[in-house]
């Protein structure tokens, strides 16, 4: 991923800005995946709670 960013932006911005852009991309992806995992976990908990309370 870094190589792609350096190739794409090396003529347009300084290395520090490219590194910031890479960090933002990584954080954005991490946030997306953790939100998805949290939602899936909450849904599973809600379903299991509902199934165990049915008598």
C-alpha positions, 0 to 999 in steps of 0.5 A: 500500500505504501508503494502505491501511495508514494508512486501516486503522490511523490511528485505532488506532496512532501513525504510527511503528507504522504505518510499522514495520508497513509496513516489516515487510510489505515485508521479509516479502515480499522475504524470501519472494521471495528464498527462492523465487528462490534455491530455483529457482536451486538447482534449475536448477543441480542439473538442469543439473549432472545433465544435463551429467554424463550420458554 
